[in-house]
Amino acid sequence: MLGILVVDKPLGITSHDVVNTIRRKFQTRRVGHAGTLDPLATGTLVMAIGPATRFLQYLPLEPKIYECEVFFGEERNTQDGEGEVTATYEVPQNLEELILANVPTLTGEIQQLPPMYSAVKRNGKPLYFYARQGEEIERDKRTVFIDSFELLDLTENRAHMRIVSSGGTYVRTLAHDLGQLIGCGAYLSALARTAVGKFEIEDAAPLEEANESDLIPLREALAPMPEVILNAFQEKMVGDGQTVQANRPMDCPFVQLIGTGGQTISVATVKGGTYCHPECVIPSVQLPADED
């Protein structure tokens, strides 16, 4: 069994809880996911089953699109609704005006400081380990890209916002930083991821209903990555890890190699325009009988 599965993650469980649920449902240990969602978050979680786990890194997984609620007037130690209140402020009357004035500061290429309550590791331990001990650890900022940060609605001190961003973005840190810019504090009170690259929430399976019929074949999931169709001899070469030559120049870093059964059997690095060197290969014994 192999393929890509898009799940609608429910509220209140971790991404690893979702992995464990899918392992039980599909009766396999080989399950992975791309792009962790915190327990507070819901929405699109892209998963891989079986040998497809090796291909997660090649999927079109950006941009990430979120809809969220930002609560102004408080700061919390986790930067979201799960944490303890660390400060309270009076919310300005012209909050909408201030949001619109400061959002441009948090768009484009920006630097984010990972929150202490995160899985980023320092000295082999996640930052949240130190945070739970009451320690503040020095950490490096990371570069992320915020394509858009849009105010959809504002009700008193709760803003409904839409964010389009690169991978690796901490949406709760965006909320926290916006509150700091305005001067009244803020935290992320709700979050839903509506899309991961081309994978959208409308196409996601509810976790409890997910089954084998929801699996997306690798060939479909990897698109629009260009394809190279192999003959039987080339397919055997790829199975042995050997480089094959495409019948046309390929102006791209990677291609998917399609076997004689019409299935993706490998992702290859393109070298010299036409030479395709296999990076990940699915052994023929692990391929399904057909992949419609």
Backbone as CSV, one residue per row, in Angstrom:
resi,resn,N_x,N_y,N_z,CA_x,CA_y,CA_z,C_x,C_y,C_z
1,MET,0.841,-1.188,0.000,0.000,0.000,0.000,0.880,1.243,0.000
2,LEU,0.569,2.166,-0.919,1.310,3.424,-0.919,0.463,4.506,-1.561
3,GLY,0.711,5.731,-1.157,-0.004,6.863,-1.725,0.034,8.045,-0.782
4,ILE,-0.549,9.134,-1.231,-0.630,10.363,-0.453,-2.064,10.520,0.050
5,LEU,-2.186,10.905,1.300,-3.491,11.057,1.938,-3.603,12.465,2.504
6,VAL,-4.688,13.158,2.181,-4.929,14.489,2.734,-6.040,14.367,3.767
7,VAL,-5.714,14.715,5.006,-6.623,14.546,6.132,-7.025,15.915,6.683
8,ASP,-8.269,16.018,7.105,-8.748,17.201,7.823,-8.514,16.946,9.312
9,LYS,-7.428,17.510,9.830,-7.072,17.271,11.236,-8.088,17.947,12.166
10,PRO,-8.631,17.189,13.114,-9.581,17.795,14.059,-8.881,18.560,15.179
11,LEU,-9.666,19.337,15.884,-9.174,20.146,16.999,-8.780,19.262,18.179
12,GLY,-7.722,19.655,18.883,-7.404,19.066,20.171,-6.468,17.879,20.167
13,ILE,-5.965,17.476,19.002,-5.000,16.382,18.960,-3.758,16.835,18.198
14,THR,-2.655,16.142,18.423,-1.409,16.488,17.752,-1.351,15.834,16.368
15,SER,-0.421,16.313,15.546,-0.201,15.680,14.245,0.254,14.239,14.424
16,HIS,1.025,13.977,15.491,1.475,12.605,15.746,0.301,11.711,16.131
17,ASP,-0.702,12.265,16.815,-1.917,11.499,17.108,-2.603,11.081,15.804
18,VAL,-2.605,11.987,14.829,-3.194,11.666,13.528,-2.423,10.522,12.873
19,VAL,-1.091,10.587,12.925,-0.264,9.521,12.363,-0.616,8.187,13.014
20,ASN,-0.743,8.160,14.328,-1.060,6.912,15.028,-2.432,6.376,14.614
21,THR,-3.393,7.280,14.436,-4.729,6.858,14.008,-4.675,6.229,12.619
22,ILE,-3.940,6.865,11.701,-3.831,6.341,10.338,-3.061,5.017,10.332
23,ARG,-2.070,4.882,11.180,-1.350,3.608,11.278,-2.303,2.477,11.642
24,ARG,-3.192,2.738,12.588,-4.145,1.706,12.999,-5.144,1.406,11.882
25,LYS,-5.663,2.462,11.271,-6.687,2.279,10.242,-6.139,1.557,9.004
26,PHE,-4.892,1.879,8.620,-4.310,1.312,7.412,-3.416,0.104,7.720
27,GLN,-3.289,-0.212,9.006,-2.513,-1.374,9.455,-1.087,-1.368,8.896
28,THR,-0.432,-0.212,9.044,0.970,-0.096,8.645,1.660,0.905,9.553
29,ARG,2.932,0.638,9.833,3.718,1.566,10.649,4.292,2.693,9.809
30,ARG,4.336,2.479,8.499,5.027,3.417,7.628,4.083,4.551,7.204
31,VAL,3.974,5.534,8.072,3.118,6.702,7.833,3.897,7.947,8.215
32,GLY,3.878,8.957,7.371,4.539,10.225,7.675,3.631,11.386,7.335
33,HIS,4.030,12.584,7.755,3.223,13.769,7.427,4.139,14.941,7.119
34,ALA,3.594,15.928,6.450,4.343,17.134,6.086,3.686,18.348,6.716
35,GLY,4.439,19.086,7.528,3.900,20.329,8.085,3.062,20.112,9.316
36,THR,3.695,20.142,10.477,3.012,19.893,11.746,1.948,20.941,12.037
37,LEU,0.814,20.479,12.575,-0.226,21.368,13.096,-0.321,21.173,14.602
38,ASP,-0.362,22.281,15.350,-0.513,22.214,16.798,-1.901,21.682,17.155
39,PRO,-2.087,21.199,18.396,-3.420,20.720,18.810,-4.521,21.761,18.624
40,LEU,-4.188,23.050,18.808,-5.169,24.118,18.647,-5.645,24.246,17.202
41,ALA,-4.840,23.797,16.249,-5.117,24.001,14.829,-5.911,22.849,14.228
42,THR,-6.678,23.168,13.210,-7.410,22.179,12.430,-7.010,22.321,10.961
43,GLY,-7.476,21.376,10.144,-7.344,21.566,8.713,-6.403,20.631,7.996
44,THR,-5.889,21.102,6.878,-5.192,20.285,5.889,-3.872,19.728,6.406
45,LEU,-3.788,18.405,6.483,-2.566,17.720,6.870,-2.247,16.696,5.778
46,VAL,-1.121,16.900,5.090,-0.720,16.005,3.999,0.093,14.855,4.580
47,MET,-0.320,13.635,4.266,0.303,12.445,4.822,0.748,11.513,3.705
48,ALA,1.685,10.634,4.014,2.157,9.646,3.056,2.087,8.266,3.692
49,ILE,1.696,7.288,2.883,1.521,5.917,3.356,2.502,5.009,2.625
50,GLY,3.143,4.121,3.386,4.047,3.149,2.790,5.282,3.807,2.194
51,PRO,5.817,3.259,1.091,7.029,3.819,0.486,6.878,5.273,0.043
52,ALA,5.648,5.761,-0.059,5.428,7.157,-0.452,5.998,8.133,0.562
53,THR,6.282,7.671,1.789,6.848,8.574,2.802,8.165,9.178,2.333
54,ARG,8.906,8.473,1.495,10.194,8.975,1.017,10.023,10.106,0.009
55,PHE,8.805,10.299,-0.481,8.567,11.274,-1.534,7.915,12.563,-1.022
56,LEU,7.649,12.646,0.279,7.031,13.849,0.832,7.827,15.105,0.494
57,GLN,9.154,14.981,0.517,10.009,16.145,0.289,9.870,16.714,-1.119
58,TYR,9.323,15.949,-2.051,9.216,16.400,-3.441,7.821,16.924,-3.795
59,LEU,6.872,16.824,-2.873,5.508,17.256,-3.171,5.424,18.784,-3.236
60,PRO,4.482,19.320,-4.021,4.273,20.774,-4.070,3.497,21.232,-2.831
61,LEU,4.221,21.598,-1.773,3.619,21.850,-0.459,3.565,23.323,-0.070
62,GLU,3.826,24.209,-0.998,3.729,25.645,-0.712,2.927,26.315,-1.819
63,PRO,2.262,27.444,-1.455,2.250,28.089,-0.145,1.295,27.387,0.820
64,LYS,1.394,27.753,2.089,0.442,27.313,3.106,-0.583,28.451,3.283
65,ILE,-1.858,28.091,3.330,-2.913,29.093,3.501,-3.667,28.803,4.800
66,TYR,-3.847,29.844,5.589,-4.492,29.716,6.897,-5.604,30.749,7.051
67,GLU,-6.617,30.387,7.817,-7.559,31.358,8.357,-7.457,31.241,9.872
68,CYS,-7.393,32.390,10.527,-7.159,32.357,11.969,-7.920,33.465,12.672
69,GLU,-8.031,33.303,13.982,-8.582,34.347,14.847,-7.479,34.835,15.760
70,VAL,-7.282,36.142,15.793,-6.284,36.768,16.659,-7.013,37.567,17.728
71,PHE,-6.695,37.282,18.983,-7.317,37.963,20.126,-6.363,39.045,20.629
72,PHE,-6.829,40.278,20.655,-6.007,41.406,21.086,-6.324,41.795,22.530
73,GLY,-5.270,42.226,23.240,-5.430,42.681,24.621,-4.767,41.776,25.636
74,GLU,-4.232,40.652,25.194,-3.525,39.718,26.077,-2.303,39.156,25.384
75,GLU,-1.309,38.778,26.165,-0.192,37.966,25.681,-0.168,36.676,26.487
76,ARG,0.220,35.589,25.824,0.293,34.286,26.489,1.655,33.656,26.224
77,ASN,2.093,32.829,27.160,3.464,32.298,27.062,3.661,31.361,25.877
78,THR,2.586,30.776,25.360,2.697,29.902,24.189,2.354,30.630,22.889
79,GLN,1.928,31.874,23.000,1.487,32.707,21.873,0.179,32.218,21.265
80,ASP,-0.472,31.249,21.931,-1.790,30.795,21.472,-2.701,30.569,22.675
81,GLY,-3.924,30.112,22.402,-4.926,29.993,23.445,-4.668,28.919,24.469
82,GLU,-3.665,28.077,24.267,-3.381,27.010,25.218,-2.518,27.472,26.384
83,GLY,-1.890,28.634,26.254,-0.929,29.075,27.247,-1.522,29.896,28.373
84,GLU,-0.655,30.287,29.288,-1.046,31.116,30.420,-0.897,32.592,30.063
85,VAL,-1.810,33.400,30.587,-1.767,34.845,30.346,-0.562,35.434,31.073
86,THR,0.261,36.161,30.339,1.457,36.782,30.924,1.340,38.299,31.012
87,ALA,0.398,38.882,30.251,0.214,40.341,30.293,-1.144,40.690,29.704
88,THR,-1.749,41.750,30.226,-3.012,42.251,29.675,-2.862,43.734,29.366
89,TYR,-3.603,44.185,28.350,-3.512,45.576,27.904,-4.905,46.094,27.552
90,GLU,-5.014,47.385,27.514,-6.235,48.013,27.018,-6.170,48.026,25.489
91,VAL,-7.252,47.610,24.862,-7.291,47.566,23.407,-7.692,48.933,22.869
92,PRO,-6.931,49.510,21.956,-7.245,50.848,21.431,-8.554,50.862,20.649
93,GLN,-9.227,51.992,20.660,-10.495,52.128,19.960,-10.331,51.985,18.449
94,ASN,-9.196,52.417,17.938,-8.951,52.370,16.490,-8.166,51.118,16.098
95,LEU,-8.546,49.961,16.684,-7.807,48.720,16.468,-7.745,48.349,14.983
96,GLU,-8.857,48.462,14.267,-8.852,48.088,12.857,-7.848,48.920,12.069
97,GLU,-7.830,50.209,12.323,-6.889,51.098,11.646,-5.451,50.695,11.946
98,LEU,-5.176,50.337,13.194,-3.818,49.955,13.585,-3.413,48.607,12.992
99,ILE,-4.360,47.685,12.901,-4.065,46.401,12.266,-3.660,46.619,10.808
100,LEU,-4.473,47.374,10.086,-4.201,47.617,8.670,-2.893,48.370,8.460
101,ALA,-2.544,49.230,9.405,-1.311,50.007,9.276,-0.072,49.165,9.547
102,ASN,-0.200,48.124,10.396,0.980,47.356,10.807,1.152,46.033,10.072
103,VAL,0.098,45.516,9.470,0.200,44.254,8.745,1.278,44.285,7.651
104,PRO,1.433,45.390,6.894,2.493,45.386,5.870,3.888,45.127,6.422
105,THR,4.124,45.466,7.681,5.426,45.203,8.302,5.699,43.706,8.405
106,LEU,4.633,42.916,8.442,4.758,41.470,8.619,4.462,40.711,7.335
107,THR,4.665,41.341,6.192,4.517,40.661,4.910,5.832,40.715,4.142
108,GLY,5.921,39.895,3.101,7.172,39.770,2.372,8.132,38.867,3.126
109,GLU,9.407,39.033,2.887,10.426,38.247,3.595,10.664,38.850,4.961
110,ILE,10.426,38.078,6.002,10.581,38.567,7.365,11.394,37.576,8.187
111,GLN,11.858,38.037,9.344,12.578,37.186,10.291,11.659,36.853,11.457
112,GLN,11.558,35.569,11.790,10.755,35.131,12.927,11.639,34.480,13.976
113,LEU,11.357,34.790,15.233,12.024,34.122,16.343,11.131,32.975,16.789
114,PRO,11.576,31.713,16.648,10.735,30.586,17.050,10.297,30.718,18.506
115,PRO,9.038,30.451,18.808,8.571,30.550,20.192,9.231,29.496,21.082
116,MET,9.331,29.809,22.365,9.920,28.842,23.289,9.088,27.564,23.352
117,TYR,7.783,27.698,23.230,6.940,26.501,23.198,6.841,26.016,21.748
118,SER,7.931,25.394,21.300,7.977,24.842,19.949,8.898,23.632,19.956
119,ALA,8.878,22.885,18.838,9.670,21.652,18.756,11.067,21.891,18.201
120,VAL,11.429,23.143,17.946,12.787,23.443,17.493,13.777,22.971,18.552
121,LYS,14.822,22.266,18.114,15.735,21.665,19.092,16.957,22.528,19.368
122,ARG,17.375,22.514,20.603,18.607,23.162,21.033,19.311,22.201,22.000
123,ASN,20.558,21.860,21.684,21.313,20.882,22.468,20.587,19.541,22.575
124,GLY,19.929,19.166,21.465,19.277,17.868,21.404,17.909,17.794,22.047
125,LYS,17.425,18.902,22.608,16.111,18.900,23.257,15.228,19.981,22.643
126,PRO,13.919,19.706,22.533,13.025,20.720,21.980,12.921,21.923,22.912
127,LEU,12.662,23.080,22.332,12.580,24.298,23.134,11.503,24.212,24.214
128,TYR,10.408,23.492,23.913,9.358,23.421,24.931,9.821,22.707,26.196
129,PHE,10.848,21.861,26.092,11.403,21.207,27.283,11.945,22.264,28.235
130,TYR,12.690,23.222,27.693,13.260,24.290,28.518,12.164,25.236,29.015
131,ALA,11.175,25.514,28.134,10.104,26.431,28.520,9.333,25.894,29.721
132,ARG,9.117,24.580,29.755,8.372,23.986,30.867,9.162,24.007,32.161
133,GLN,10.488,24.192,32.035,11.333,24.342,33.231,11.476,25.802,33.630
134,GLY,10.783,26.676,32.882,10.863,28.107,33.173,12.103,28.771,32.605
135,GLU,12.788,28.113,31.661,14.018,28.660,31.085,13.739,29.347,29.752
136,GLU,14.440,30.438,29.510,14.396,31.134,28.221,15.726,30.877,27.529
137,ILE,15.698,30.201,26.384,16.905,29.805,25.673,17.135,30.725,24.474
138,GLU,18.387,31.106,24.271,18.714,31.896,23.087,18.477,31.048,21.844
139,ARG,17.818,31.624,20.842,17.559,30.887,19.612,17.714,31.809,18.413
140,ASP,17.943,31.183,17.277,18.204,31.928,16.050,16.906,32.243,15.328
141,LYS,16.859,33.431,14.727,15.713,33.786,13.902,15.763,32.992,12.601
142,ARG,14.590,32.795,12.011,14.513,32.104,10.732,13.799,32.996,9.724
143,THR,14.180,32.839,8.467,13.575,33.634,7.404,12.359,32.910,6.840
144,VAL,11.232,33.597,6.787,10.021,33.058,6.174,9.470,34.108,5.226
145,PHE,8.550,33.689,4.375,7.949,34.633,3.432,6.441,34.645,3.621
146,ILE,5.901,35.832,3.877,4.463,36.011,4.045,3.942,36.695,2.787
147,ASP,3.255,35.926,1.964,2.753,36.474,0.712,1.614,37.453,0.958
148,SER,0.738,37.122,1.898,-0.343,38.052,2.241,-0.792,37.825,3.678
149,PHE,-1.241,38.899,4.306,-1.723,38.889,5.692,-2.927,39.821,5.683
150,GLU,-4.110,39.236,5.626,-5.317,39.993,5.301,-6.324,39.962,6.448
151,LEU,-6.872,41.130,6.765,-7.941,41.229,7.751,-9.266,40.970,7.052
152,LEU,-9.984,39.935,7.501,-11.275,39.595,6.906,-12.432,40.201,7.673
153,ASP,-12.291,40.258,8.994,-13.395,40.745,9.824,-12.847,41.097,11.207
154,LEU,-13.483,42.034,11.871,-13.083,42.418,13.227,-14.321,42.597,14.078
155,THR,-14.398,41.830,15.160,-15.491,41.940,16.116,-14.903,42.232,17.484
156,GLU,-15.088,43.466,17.958,-14.486,43.922,19.207,-12.976,43.687,19.156
157,ASN,-12.448,42.789,19.989,-10.994,42.575,20.002,-10.582,41.256,19.353
158,ARG,-11.446,40.690,18.517,-11.136,39.449,17.814,-11.102,39.708,16.312
159,ALA,-9.962,39.437,15.713,-9.792,39.656,14.282,-9.750,38.322,13.546
160,HIS,-10.552,38.204,12.496,-10.527,37.033,11.616,-9.609,37.389,10.457
161,MET,-8.516,36.606,10.272,-7.489,36.961,9.309,-7.152,35.777,8.413
162,ARG,-6.632,36.093,7.235,-6.206,35.077,6.270,-4.737,35.307,5.949
163,ILE,-3.964,34.211,5.970,-2.514,34.295,5.791,-2.087,33.319,4.705
164,VAL,-1.273,33.789,3.785,-0.639,32.942,2.781,0.856,33.036,3.018
165,SER,1.507,31.900,3.299,2.901,31.960,3.739,3.717,30.792,3.216
166,SER,5.018,30.902,3.408,5.919,29.797,3.107,5.836,28.759,4.218
167,GLY,6.425,27.600,3.955,6.548,26.609,5.010,7.457,27.116,6.112
168,GLY,7.299,26.572,7.313,8.142,26.971,8.435,7.672,28.205,9.166
169,THR,6.533,28.781,8.744,6.005,29.983,9.387,5.258,29.616,10.666
170,TYR,5.531,30.333,11.732,4.746,30.211,12.965,3.644,31.266,12.931
171,VAL,2.403,30.823,12.698,1.293,31.761,12.619,1.051,32.406,13.979
172,ARG,1.246,31.653,15.050,1.045,32.242,16.384,2.070,33.332,16.670
173,THR,3.261,33.185,16.110,4.264,34.241,16.281,3.876,35.479,15.477
174,LEU,3.261,35.285,14.303,2.738,36.427,13.549,1.717,37.189,14.385
175,ALA,0.805,36.450,15.029,-0.212,37.091,15.872,0.441,37.841,17.024
176,HIS,1.398,37.193,17.678,2.107,37.815,18.800,2.832,39.084,18.353
177,ASP,3.539,38.988,17.230,4.309,40.131,16.754,3.406,41.286,16.328
178,LEU,2.242,40.973,15.751,1.299,42.025,15.387,0.806,42.752,16.641
179,GLY,0.534,41.988,17.694,0.111,42.614,18.952,1.182,43.512,19.532
180,GLN,2.427,43.108,19.398,3.525,43.923,19.907,3.682,45.209,19.088
181,LEU,3.534,45.115,17.779,3.636,46.295,16.935,2.544,47.313,17.268
182,ILE,1.348,46.806,17.526,0.230,47.698,17.848,0.349,48.229,19.269
183,GLY,0.952,47.409,20.158,1.175,47.846,21.532,0.127,47.399,22.513
184,CYS,-0.734,46.443,22.102,-1.767,45.982,23.027,-1.714,44.477,23.244
185,GLY,-0.683,43.826,22.727,-0.563,42.378,22.894,-1.595,41.621,22.078
186,ALA,-1.277,40.384,21.728,-2.212,39.533,20.986,-1.726,38.096,21.046
187,TYR,-2.657,37.182,20.858,-2.293,35.768,20.742,-3.234,35.108,19.740
188,LEU,-2.824,33.955,19.245,-3.609,33.199,18.277,-4.668,32.393,19.022
189,SER,-5.942,32.690,18.780,-7.008,32.004,19.509,-7.679,30.890,18.713
190,ALA,-7.479,30.863,17.398,-8.004,29.765,16.573,-7.233,29.752,15.257
191,LEU,-7.073,28.545,14.684,-6.308,28.416,13.447,-6.827,27.241,12.626
192,ALA,-7.041,27.499,11.341,-7.414,26.441,10.399,-6.531,26.570,9.163
193,ARG,-5.870,25.483,8.772,-5.076,25.494,7.544,-5.963,25.010,6.404
194,THR,-6.198,25.895,5.443,-7.142,25.584,4.372,-6.475,25.006,3.137
195,ALA,-5.150,25.145,3.013,-4.458,24.573,1.856,-2.979,24.406,2.156
196,VAL,-2.403,23.350,1.582,-0.958,23.109,1.599,-0.558,22.898,0.147
197,GLY,0.011,23.932,-0.472,0.286,23.842,-1.900,-1.004,23.615,-2.665
198,LYS,-1.028,22.580,-3.498,-2.231,22.293,-4.284,-3.259,21.463,-3.524
199,PHE,-2.924,21.023,-2.315,-3.820,20.169,-1.538,-4.724,21.049,-0.667
200,GLU,-6.032,21.010,-0.925,-6.972,21.916,-0.282,-7.894,21.180,0.681
201,ILE,-8.409,21.949,1.645,-9.253,21.359,2.689,-10.507,20.720,2.092
202,GLU,-11.003,21.242,0.960,-12.194,20.671,0.335,-11.967,19.236,-0.123
203,ASP,-10.717,18.880,-0.356,-10.393,17.532,-0.825,-9.911,16.615,0.303
204,ALA,-9.887,17.129,1.525,-9.361,16.356,2.654,-10.425,15.403,3.207
205,ALA,-9.970,14.249,3.654,-10.868,13.266,4.263,-10.949,13.505,5.763
206,PRO,-12.149,13.465,6.350,-12.241,13.507,7.816,-11.435,12.352,8.407
207,LEU,-10.727,12.602,9.494,-9.816,11.605,10.041,-10.493,10.265,10.289
208,GLU,-11.662,10.268,10.893,-12.322,9.016,11.259,-12.886,8.271,10.054
209,GLU,-13.012,8.966,8.904,-13.582,8.328,7.715,-12.531,7.956,6.680
210,ALA,-11.269,8.360,6.901,-10.220,8.126,5.906,-10.040,6.632,5.637
211,ASN,-9.912,6.261,4.358,-9.707,4.869,3.989,-8.865,4.800,2.714
212,GLU,-8.612,3.586,2.247,-7.722,3.391,1.100,-8.218,4.097,-0.160
213,SER,-9.525,4.268,-0.286,-10.061,4.932,-1.482,-9.677,6.411,-1.527
214,ASP,-9.215,6.965,-0.412,-8.808,8.371,-0.368,-7.353,8.575,-0.769
215,LEU,-6.619,7.485,-0.972,-5.210,7.613,-1.326,-5.038,8.212,-2.722
216,ILE,-4.137,9.185,-2.831,-3.814,9.819,-4.108,-2.561,9.145,-4.657
217,PRO,-2.599,8.626,-5.886,-1.396,8.008,-6.463,-0.251,9.020,-6.525
218,LEU,0.968,8.525,-6.392,2.135,9.404,-6.414,2.194,10.229,-7.696
219,ARG,1.878,9.610,-8.812,1.953,10.325,-10.099,1.085,11.578,-10.082
220,GLU,-0.101,11.454,-9.514,-1.015,12.592,-9.412,-0.546,13.585,-8.356
221,ALA,-0.072,13.075,-7.229,0.338,13.945,-6.128,1.568,14.771,-6.473
222,LEU,2.494,14.199,-7.233,3.739,14.896,-7.572,3.562,15.934,-8.675
223,ALA,2.493,15.851,-9.450,2.239,16.842,-10.497,2.152,18.236,-9.857
224,PRO,2.693,19.252,-10.538,3.103,19.314,-11.945,4.566,18.965,-12.222
225,MET,5.213,18.179,-11.380,6.577,17.758,-11.683,6.591,17.045,-13.041
226,PRO,7.499,17.430,-13.943,7.544,16.799,-15.267,7.775,15.289,-15.176
227,GLU,7.337,14.589,-16.214,7.443,13.135,-16.256,8.391,12.676,-17.362
228,VAL,9.043,11.563,-17.103,9.806,10.863,-18.133,9.274,9.434,-18.173
229,ILE,8.771,9.031,-19.345,8.200,7.698,-19.507,9.322,6.723,-19.854
230,LEU,9.423,5.658,-19.087,10.508,4.684,-19.260,10.051,3.485,-20.087
231,ASN,11.007,2.908,-20.829,10.737,1.597,-21.431,11.177,0.518,-20.439
232,ALA,10.953,-0.722,-20.771,11.226,-1.824,-19.842,12.700,-1.880,-19.449
233,PHE,13.591,-1.628,-20.416,15.023,-1.677,-20.124,15.411,-0.547,-19.158
234,GLN,14.898,0.657,-19.418,15.189,1.791,-18.531,14.602,1.567,-17.138
235,GLU,13.432,0.969,-17.090,12.804,0.699,-15.795,13.699,-0.216,-14.959
236,LYS,14.285,-1.217,-15.594,15.198,-2.106,-14.866,16.443,-1.341,-14.416
237,MET,16.954,-0.452,-15.265,18.117,0.357,-14.892,17.814,1.206,-13.655
238,VAL,16.665,1.856,-13.663,16.276,2.695,-12.523,16.141,1.837,-11.273
239,GLY,15.579,0.627,-11.419,15.461,-0.282,-10.279,16.804,-0.637,-9.684
240,ASP,17.838,-0.595,-10.517,19.206,-0.864,-10.052,19.941,0.411,-9.648
241,GLY,19.218,1.547,-9.659,19.824,2.816,-9.236,20.662,3.493,-10.297
242,GLN,20.498,3.082,-11.555,21.323,3.638,-12.631,20.657,4.840,-13.297
243,THR,21.492,5.717,-13.819,21.030,6.902,-14.531,20.467,6.506,-15.893
244,VAL,19.350,7.176,-16.267,18.773,6.964,-17.595,18.714,8.306,-18.318
245,GLN,18.544,8.262,-19.629,18.527,9.480,-20.422,17.125,9.731,-20.963
246,ALA,16.646,10.969,-20.780,15.351,11.353,-21.324,15.478,11.595,-22.821
247,ASN,14.359,11.542,-23.524,14.395,11.735,-24.979,14.243,13.199,-25.382
248,ARG,14.280,14.087,-24.381,14.202,15.516,-24.657,14.886,16.269,-23.522
249,PRO,15.369,17.479,-23.763,15.987,18.267,-22.687,14.968,18.588,-21.597
250,MET,15.400,18.527,-20.331,14.521,18.789,-19.189,15.052,20.010,-18.433
251,ASP,14.320,21.100,-18.484,14.737,22.330,-17.815,14.100,22.409,-16.430
252,CYS,14.505,21.510,-15.537,13.929,21.436,-14.197,14.893,20.636,-13.320
253,PRO,14.826,20.803,-12.005,15.759,20.078,-11.131,15.389,18.613,-10.919
254,PHE,14.079,18.314,-10.943,13.622,16.948,-10.682,12.572,16.525,-11.711
255,VAL,12.516,15.222,-11.949,11.449,14.642,-12.769,10.960,13.376,-12.087
256,GLN,9.726,13.009,-12.394,9.260,11.703,-11.920,9.364,10.718,-13.071
257,LEU,9.872,9.542,-12.756,10.089,8.504,-13.747,8.911,7.539,-13.714
258,ILE,8.272,7.366,-14.867,7.054,6.568,-14.960,7.384,5.212,-15.567
259,GLY,7.065,4.154,-14.822,7.359,2.798,-15.279,6.379,2.307,-16.323
260,THR,6.599,1.109,-16.814,5.762,0.541,-17.873,4.328,0.271,-17.404
261,GLY,4.133,0.218,-16.098,2.782,0.032,-15.567,2.022,1.333,-15.405
262,GLY,2.638,2.457,-15.796,1.966,3.749,-15.704,2.054,4.397,-14.338
263,GLN,2.920,3.860,-13.471,3.054,4.383,-12.119,4.408,5.069,-11.934
264,THR,4.440,6.039,-11.018,5.716,6.654,-10.660,6.554,5.643,-9.893
265,ILE,7.762,5.389,-10.377,8.631,4.461,-9.663,9.819,5.175,-9.035
266,SER,10.020,6.454,-9.415,11.187,7.160,-8.881,11.042,8.661,-9.118
267,VAL,11.710,9.434,-8.263,11.989,10.844,-8.541,13.485,10.923,-8.800
268,ALA,13.839,11.607,-9.886,15.235,11.664,-10.306,15.722,13.107,-10.395
269,THR,16.997,13.292,-10.123,17.651,14.574,-10.331,18.076,14.684,-11.790
270,VAL,17.803,15.852,-12.387,18.183,16.065,-13.785,19.599,16.631,-13.829
271,LYS,20.441,15.976,-14.597,21.828,16.416,-14.754,22.149,16.526,-16.243
272,GLY,22.785,17.641,-16.596,23.173,17.822,-17.993,22.001,17.932,-18.948
273,GLY,20.844,18.293,-18.439,19.693,18.517,-19.306,18.872,17.291,-19.627
274,THR,19.506,16.141,-19.855,18.751,14.947,-20.262,18.998,13.727,-19.389
275,TYR,20.009,13.762,-18.536,20.328,12.600,-17.721,19.558,12.648,-16.394
276,CYS,18.900,11.556,-16.070,18.039,11.481,-14.892,18.617,10.463,-13.912
277,HIS,19.074,10.973,-12.783,19.688,10.101,-11.776,18.677,9.828,-10.660
278,PRO,18.263,8.571,-10.445,17.244,8.251,-9.433,17.684,8.661,-8.020
279,GLU,16.800,9.369,-7.324,17.039,9.732,-5.919,16.272,8.793,-4.988
280,CYS,14.988,8.616,-5.250,14.146,7.672,-4.510,13.549,6.697,-5.506
281,VAL,13.601,5.427,-5.174,13.077,4.396,-6.073,12.152,3.478,-5.281
282,ILE,10.998,3.193,-5.853,10.081,2.231,-5.247,10.346,0.861,-5.860
283,PRO,10.766,-0.115,-5.074,10.968,-1.465,-5.619,9.671,-1.992,-6.233
284,SER,9.775,-2.706,-7.326,8.602,-3.184,-8.043,7.692,-4.036,-7.160
285,VAL,8.269,-4.722,-6.189,7.444,-5.586,-5.320,6.557,-4.773,-4.398
286,GLN,6.844,-3.467,-4.262,6.039,-2.640,-3.375,5.021,-1.811,-4.125
287,LEU,5.013,-1.890,-5.447,4.045,-1.150,-6.239,2.698,-1.865,-6.223
288,PRO,1.586,-1.102,-6.173,0.265,-1.737,-6.244,0.050,-2.338,-7.624
289,ALA,-0.912,-3.223,-7.732,-1.162,-3.912,-8.991,-1.576,-2.935,-10.085
290,ASP,-2.330,-1.929,-9.717,-2.681,-0.887,-10.686,-2.867,0.413,-9.926
291,GLU,-2.822,1.513,-10.636,-2.903,2.840,-10.023,-3.694,3.726,-10.950
292,ASP,-5.027,3.694,-10.818,-5.895,4.451,-11.717,-5.855,5.933,-11.394
